[in-house]
Amino acid sequence: MEIDIEKLIAKLTVEEKIKLLSGGDAWHTQEIESVDIPNITLTDGPHGVRLEDKEAGEFFQSKPATSFPIEAAMAASWNQDLIEEMGQKMGEECQYYDVGVLLGPGVNGKRSPLAGRNFEYFSEDPYLSGKIGASFVKGVQSEGVGTSVKHYVANEQETNRMVVSSEVDERTLREIYLLPFEMIVKEANPWTMMCAYNKVNGTHMSQNKKYLVDVLKDEWGYEGLIMSDWGAVSDKVASIKAGLDLEMPGPGKEDEKALQAFEAGELTIEEINARVKVVLELVEKVLTEQKDVDECDFEQNHKVARKVAEESMVLLKNEADILPLAEDSDLAVLGKFAQEPRFQGGGSSQLNPYNLETPLAEIKKHGTVDYAPGYEDEEINEDLIAEACEIAQDKDKVIIFAGTTEKIECEGYDRKDISIPESHIQLIKEVAKVNQNIVVVTNSGAAIDIEEFEAQARGIVHAWLPGQAGGSALANILFAKTNPSGKLSETFPIAYEHNPTHLSFPGDIKQVEYKEEVFVGYRYYDAKKLDVKYPFGFGLSYTEFEYSNLELSKRKLKNGEGLVVSADIKNTGDYAGQEVVQLYVKDHEAVVRRPEKELKGFTKVHLEPGESKRINIKLDERDFSFYSEKLGEFAVESGQFDIMLGSSSRDIRAVETMEFDSNDDLREPLTVNHSIEKLLEDERTGAEIKAILDEIDIDQDNNFYSILLGMPLTVATGILRSFNFSEEKIEQLAEILENTDEEL
Ligand code: BGC
């Protein structure tokens, strides 16, 4: 449907225009009948379509749709093509239900494992989030359906999420929290973005012109629509002025106020028209791309959901090859989650699954199974545990389901710790007394405390919240119909207290300080040289992979140049399998403190037993850079860099060193407050200072000399004068001091 936007804008009254800048109701934009502007439907969410089912009469009931694995799981697949395919399936379901914009993906950072909504976010690593997020968006949009990348920005907790100010320095924002948004905007051009509830450095995101306009629109060139999170607008006029296009939900409560502001000249017609134009462009796009479909292949989509679940499950432990299980094993399956699966998170993303499998039924297809629930809820139930032990004692192997419940992990509130319920831990511990052949299957959207039951588990499979096809996906992994290939999209620490946000999360009602700066997740554990339970990027397979012949296409790089990193990966075991090859970059030395390594590339490669393939990963200038507050942009500092290929962030298999010869001048300005030592080391002043010091009558082996070196130039000259050193030389030093002024 074509709309002559300019003409329409000319026809609309100011009242109508203001009305159009808020939704029509909870899930639609405003329709304006007088000029035939229809509405479009916006609906959650990140792991499937949650279209409100009005006829069902129940709050929160939605039309049946495919429940794909949660975002944390999608990222753990490290498979961009697969996530694009999954996005495309979501797009098909949107078309089927006439949904114009799907409200996802969420790409906030996993700063703390306690954040209640971590399951809805991809990773602790912004690059992985950006790549998987871009694939998601490309997939959905390939079907002519928009996405809404959310929650822009720095919304990393549920506590006080609607009022708190995230206090984050600019470098941290750029390198960690803005990066996934930037990558997705540049790579996949999402039709819409959703601003977060919270403030950033004191300003509500719905009114934050710096990040809505200066960064998103002007710097990154974003031309799509920015909508608010549901209820995030507290001052419609301020939001319009700050570049927010659409307030959701609607209708707007402050339309009258906005009209008055217009009449008083505080809000200009140009500002209003600019926002109206973007809203109309979205409506036009949705209506143009809308397909008239009355069928949807939910069976096929279920298969894709299964594939994503299979590729995302992470084999954490496999002592004495307890896995895979032999077909026809005599098994005990314990834990209520086996029959009532934990397959998705709670809150706005919670949808009505089209076809929900249970792990119990799927495991039964492969072996002889006795089942006992083992627990009812979080409280220990001795009777249920006794029943489970009874069943488990003479079985070949025992599979126990454990993990977070919705009471623990959900939108709207944060977790108190990273433990799973006592009732689950106790079940594992008691069963271990009667049968040691235990495989624990864990469900959660973020790191859990594995330490609490690890000793009792010979095998551990982290299944995340695997969506509606999680049952068969798990059975396929357990019985080696599929070789596990998922790798953790976040670190599982030994203890929650090791996490860098431990002392600052979730702050108070006013603010939360991102004190750990860029040292989030593995960036922190690496810098602190802390052992972790399972590192970022970790995951076992039923086979082994060998890395060799790492090669860099260039050893020296200049600005604007890139290189290709290649290596041979060989499957040296007996199972066909997939390896996620991870590329990390380390800057040897920098004017700012940089992480020990940062993920800058990855690829997932399928290999038959004995097969070898050469992988190629491209790097460009940006992959060596950091955000320089001095220059106000990403820049590269000259020097040496390590290029590391690894099977996880703590299992680096090959390293090569190269050099970057950069034009960017990242040196800090020298001032009179810098020490003599610093001025001596710096190429801008070193020679001059050295010549003077060498001529001064001072014993350079004496302590006094060392002390002098530590003094600021301004103090050092005064001290030298008071000790009657050569007046002429002091004069020369003083001259430098004079020239030094603010900057040399
Ligand atoms: C959530 C969003 C969601 C919206 C609509 C908000 O509370 O933060 O992620 O898209 O509701 O359901």
Boltz pocket constraint, residues with backbone or C-beta under 6 A from the ligand:
constraints:
  - pocket:
      binder: B
      contacts: [[A, 44], [A, 45], [A, 103], [A, 150], [A, 229], [A, 230], [A, 348]]
      max_distance: 6.0
